[in-house]
Amino acid sequence: MTTIILTTEIKAPIKKVFDLSRDIDFHQKSASQTKETAIDGVTSGIINLGETVKWKGKHFGLWLTHESLITKCVSPSLFIDEMTQGHFKKFKHNHYFKQNKPNHTIVTDILTYMIPYGILGRIIDKLLIKNYLKKFLIKRNNALKVFLEREEK
């Protein structure tokens, strides 16, 4: 099992950060480098508890799909998405939001996943997947930060 923990400070109100983080349209724009598109479930707007979204995107030169279910949603402090279909053995993404001062939100991502294929999967994870996913999360959070901080000015 691999865990990635990432913390991002965004100078914006917690509710705005929480809602934009669940916005399917914004995710598609922020992940345009992988051509990610919502193809089933909630395909536009904000995703909520008990709802699914199925993504199709180009990763490592391959078109891959990944379906997630929102298994917990406590506005505006937490939501969790878990893979229901995809190429991981397990994939769970906890999104935590905490207002640390007025109009400043700390976003903490805790992504836990497992790659199939035994020892070969663990090697591929260490050499490729972990770094790729971490960069993907950083890019996404930076897009949230830039958009919201520009909007707040």
CORBEL-V274765 format. One line per field, one symbol per residue. psi: psi as a letter, one per 20 degrees, with the letter a starting at -180 (. if undefined). burial: b if it has 24 or more other C-alpha atoms within 12 Angstrom, else e. A space follows every 10 residues. Layout:
psi = ???
burial = ???
This chain:
psi = pqpppppppp mqqghggggh hjogggghgi khhjkpppir cojqapqrpi qqppqpropk jqoqqppqpo iponpkiqqp ppphqajqhq opopoqppoi rpkppppppo pprppakchg ghghghhggg gghghggggg hhggggghhg hi.
burial = ebbbbbbbbb bbbbbbbbbb bbbbbbbbeb beebebbbee ebbbebbbee bbbbbbbeee eeeebbbbbb ebbeebbbbb bbbbebbbeb bbbbbbbbbe eeebbbbbbb bbbbbeeeee eeeebeeebb eebbebbbeb bbbbbebbee eee
